[in-house]
Amino acid sequence: MRGLEPAATEQEIYAAALQYVRKVGGLSGLSSATKPAVDKAVAAVAAATTELLAELPDRRVPPATEPPLRRLAREPQ
C-alpha cells in the first residue's frame, strides 16, 4: 500500500486490516459472537496502518501490483 498514487484510501486500509484480522483469527466469516472483537481489532490495525504509512518515507519505486480494491474498480461490471 505504501507508495500508491493516489495514496491508499481508508477503504483500502480497512480491507487490508480486515483481511489481516480474519487470517490471524482463523475466521472465514463473522458471527454475532465474533463481530465485536473483529470490529475492534480491525479499527486498531487500520489506525496503526494509517499511522505507519504516514510516517514511512516515500518509496523510490512504486509497488509492482495494485491493491485488490483498485483492480475491482477497473473491471467491467
PELINWO-V703201 format. One record per pair of residues at least 24 apart in sequence whose C-alpha atoms are under 10 Angstrom apart, sorted by the first residue. I is the first residue (numbers start at 1). J is the second residue. D is the distance in Angstrom with one decimal. If there is no record, write none. Layout:
# PELINWO-V703201
I;J;D
I;J;D
This chain:
# PELINWO-V703201
1;49;9.5
1;53;8.0
1;62;9.4
1;63;7.5
1;65;9.3
1;66;8.3
1;67;7.0
2;49;9.9
2;52;9.2
2;53;6.2
2;54;9.1
2;56;8.2
2;57;9.2
2;58;7.8
2;59;7.1
2;62;8.0
2;63;7.3
3;53;8.8
3;56;9.7
3;57;9.2
3;58;6.3
3;59;5.4
3;60;8.2
3;61;7.6
3;62;5.3
3;63;6.4
4;58;9.8
4;59;9.1
4;61;9.8
4;62;6.4
4;63;6.8
4;64;9.8
4;65;9.6
4;66;8.1
4;67;9.0
5;62;8.1
5;63;9.6
7;53;9.3
8;50;8.9
8;53;8.8
8;67;8.8
8;70;9.8
9;50;9.5
9;69;9.7
10;46;8.3
10;47;9.7
10;50;8.3
11;46;9.7
11;69;8.3
12;46;9.5
12;67;7.5
12;68;8.3
12;69;6.5
12;70;8.4
13;42;9.6
13;43;10.0
13;45;8.9
13;46;5.8
13;47;8.7
13;48;9.9
13;49;7.1
13;50;7.3
13;53;10.0
13;67;9.9
14;42;7.0
14;43;7.7
14;45;8.3
14;46;5.6
14;47;9.0
14;49;9.2
14;50;9.6
15;42;8.9
15;46;8.7
15;67;9.8
15;68;9.1
15;69;8.2
16;42;8.9
16;45;8.9
16;46;7.9
16;49;9.1
16;67;9.0
16;68;9.4
16;69;9.8
17;41;8.3
17;42;5.3
17;43;7.8
17;44;8.6
17;45;5.6
17;46;5.4
17;47;9.1
17;48;9.5
17;49;8.0
18;42;5.5
18;43;8.8
18;45;8.4
18;46;8.4
20;45;8.4
20;46;10.0
21;45;8.1
